[in-house]
Amino acid sequence: MLIARENIFLNQTFRDKKAIFHFLATHAVSQGWADDADKIEADLWERENQYSTGFESQIAIPHAKTANVSHAGVIFIRLEQAIDWESLDDQPVQIIFGLLVPESGAKVLHLQIINSLASQIVDDEFREQLFAARDEDELFHYMKSRIAIEEEV
């Protein structure tokens, strides 16, 4: 499953998008998805500079489809304090779903992940649970029950 317990981080403190992209990239390396955090950061910025990945309701989905990762992963972060993200609704962001997908052989998977997340984040109950979960285990089990995307090998 693409959403794993070890990739959920609640009540985190980051001052800006740059710090979050750095965290996403270094975590991808620590999980064995990538070898070079700098390249992953650059990939995230390249995509972000096309247009903001900040959606509505304090949620952002920064993502990259890149040759610099070996397999797909989702990293979830809930911030203590919301930060500016240049979102569609001009609201700060507190929930981040970081998506990294390998470029080769994963064109459909990339869209499946984004579509699955997008269809969930418009649901009031789902969004409320993202903000209300008391700990990582609770949130992991909830997301697992709502989002079922498997990486195809």
Backbone torsions as a table, in degrees:
resi	resn	phi	psi	omega
1	MET	NA	140.6	-175.8
2	LEU	-74.3	-25.2	176.2
3	ILE	-97.4	114.9	-177.0
4	ALA	-118.2	149.7	-177.9
5	ARG	-55.1	-39.5	-176.7
6	GLU	-72.7	-2.4	179.2
7	ASN	-112.1	19.9	177.9
8	ILE	-114.3	125.8	-176.8
9	PHE	-130.7	113.1	-179.2
10	LEU	-102.7	154.3	173.9
11	ASN	55.2	46.7	-179.8
12	GLN	-91.4	156.4	178.1
13	THR	-121.9	114.1	174.2
14	PHE	-132.2	142.5	-176.1
15	ARG	-87.3	-20.4	-177.6
16	ASP	-163.0	176.2	-179.7
17	LYS	-59.9	-39.2	-179.1
18	LYS	-57.9	-45.4	179.9
19	ALA	-65.4	-36.2	178.8
20	ILE	-68.8	-44.1	178.7
21	PHE	-61.7	-38.2	177.2
22	HIS	-62.8	-45.0	178.6
23	PHE	-61.4	-47.1	179.9
24	LEU	-57.9	-44.5	-178.2
25	ALA	-66.3	-45.7	-178.7
26	THR	-69.8	-32.8	176.8
27	HIS	-67.8	-38.9	177.4
28	ALA	-59.7	-40.3	177.5
29	VAL	-66.2	-43.8	-178.8
30	SER	-64.8	-26.6	178.7
31	GLN	-86.2	-4.9	179.7
32	GLY	83.4	12.8	179.1
33	TRP	-82.1	-21.2	-173.9
34	ALA	-149.1	162.1	179.1
35	ASP	-106.8	-21.0	-171.6
36	ASP	-132.9	104.0	-178.5
37	ALA	-61.6	-36.8	-179.8
38	ASP	-60.9	-40.1	179.5
39	LYS	-67.6	-38.2	178.8
40	ILE	-65.9	-44.4	176.5
41	GLU	-57.1	-45.2	179.6
42	ALA	-61.4	-39.3	178.3
43	ASP	-63.8	-42.9	178.5
44	LEU	-63.1	-42.5	178.9
45	TRP	-66.5	-39.5	179.6
46	GLU	-57.7	-45.9	179.1
47	ARG	-67.4	-43.8	-177.6
48	GLU	-63.2	-35.0	-178.8
49	ASN	-71.9	-16.3	175.2
50	GLN	-70.3	-48.6	169.0
51	TYR	-169.5	155.1	-172.8
52	SER	-60.3	141.2	175.5
53	THR	-93.0	8.2	174.6
54	GLY	-78.9	121.6	-179.3
55	PHE	-93.7	-137.6	177.7
56	GLU	-112.0	172.2	174.6
57	SER	62.5	33.3	176.1
58	GLN	66.6	30.4	-178.1
59	ILE	-121.6	135.5	174.0
60	ALA	-125.4	147.4	177.2
61	ILE	-129.2	73.7	175.0
62	PRO	-66.5	138.5	-175.8
63	HIS	-153.3	158.7	176.8
64	ALA	-148.8	132.6	169.7
65	LYS	-103.4	112.2	-166.3
66	THR	-146.0	151.8	173.8
67	ALA	-74.9	-6.9	-176.2
68	ASN	-88.4	3.1	172.4
69	VAL	-122.2	148.0	-176.7
70	SER	-91.5	-28.4	174.1
71	HIS	-152.5	162.1	-172.2
72	ALA	-74.1	150.1	175.6
73	GLY	-156.9	154.7	176.6
74	VAL	-121.7	130.5	176.9
75	ILE	-117.7	124.7	-179.2
76	PHE	-106.4	133.0	177.3
77	ILE	-131.2	131.3	168.4
78	ARG	-114.1	123.9	-176.8
79	LEU	-86.8	148.9	171.7
80	GLU	-63.7	-47.7	-179.3
81	GLN	-123.2	133.2	179.0
82	ALA	-64.9	150.1	179.2
83	ILE	-125.4	159.3	177.8
84	ASP	-67.3	139.2	-178.8
85	TRP	-138.5	0.9	-174.8
86	GLU	58.0	48.5	-176.8
87	SER	-74.2	164.6	179.6
88	LEU	-57.6	-34.9	-178.9
89	ASP	-99.2	10.0	179.7
90	ASP	61.8	17.1	177.8
91	GLN	-95.1	150.9	175.4
92	PRO	-67.6	163.4	-176.0
93	VAL	-108.9	138.5	176.4
94	GLN	-124.1	-18.9	-179.4
95	ILE	-116.5	128.2	179.7
96	ILE	-128.3	126.9	169.2
97	PHE	-108.6	107.1	176.6
98	GLY	-91.2	124.2	-178.1
99	LEU	-116.2	130.5	174.8
100	LEU	-128.1	125.3	-175.6
101	VAL	-133.1	134.3	177.7
102	PRO	-64.7	143.0	-177.6
103	GLU	-66.1	-44.4	-176.2
104	SER	-81.9	131.5	173.7
105	GLY	71.5	10.8	-175.7
106	ALA	-129.9	23.2	-178.0
107	LYS	-59.1	-45.3	-179.1
108	VAL	-70.1	-40.5	-179.3
109	LEU	-59.1	-43.7	179.5
110	HIS	-55.7	-48.0	179.6
111	LEU	-68.7	-37.0	178.9
112	GLN	-61.5	-43.5	-178.8
113	ILE	-64.6	-49.8	-178.4
114	ILE	-62.6	-43.7	179.2
115	ASN	-64.1	-40.4	179.3
116	SER	-64.3	-45.5	178.2
117	LEU	-65.1	-44.1	-179.1
118	ALA	-61.1	-39.0	179.9
119	SER	-69.3	-27.6	178.1
120	GLN	-80.8	-41.1	-173.8
121	ILE	-70.8	-12.7	173.3
122	VAL	-82.0	-10.2	179.8
123	ASP	-85.3	122.5	-177.1
124	ASP	-57.1	-44.4	-178.5
125	GLU	-62.0	-42.3	179.9
126	PHE	-62.1	-49.3	179.9
127	ARG	-60.2	-43.7	179.4
128	GLU	-58.4	-40.4	-179.7
129	GLN	-67.6	-35.1	177.4
130	LEU	-59.4	-38.5	-179.0
131	PHE	-83.4	-26.7	-171.0
132	ALA	-96.7	-19.8	-175.7
133	ALA	-52.9	134.2	-176.2
134	ARG	-78.0	-31.3	-179.1
135	ASP	-151.6	172.2	-175.1
136	GLU	-62.7	-38.0	-179.6
137	ASP	-63.9	-45.3	179.3
138	GLU	-59.9	-46.2	-178.1
139	LEU	-67.5	-40.1	178.3
140	PHE	-58.1	-48.4	-178.1
141	HIS	-65.2	-36.8	177.9
142	TYR	-65.9	-49.4	-179.5
143	MET	-62.0	-38.7	179.4
144	LYS	-61.0	-34.4	179.5
145	SER	-75.7	-19.4	-175.4
146	ARG	-107.1	-26.0	-174.9
147	ILE	-124.3	113.4	-178.0
148	ALA	-122.9	85.1	177.1
149	ILE	-121.8	124.8	178.0
150	GLU	-106.5	142.0	176.0
151	GLU	-76.6	127.0	178.2
152	GLU	-88.6	128.2	-177.9
153	VAL	-96.4	NA	NA
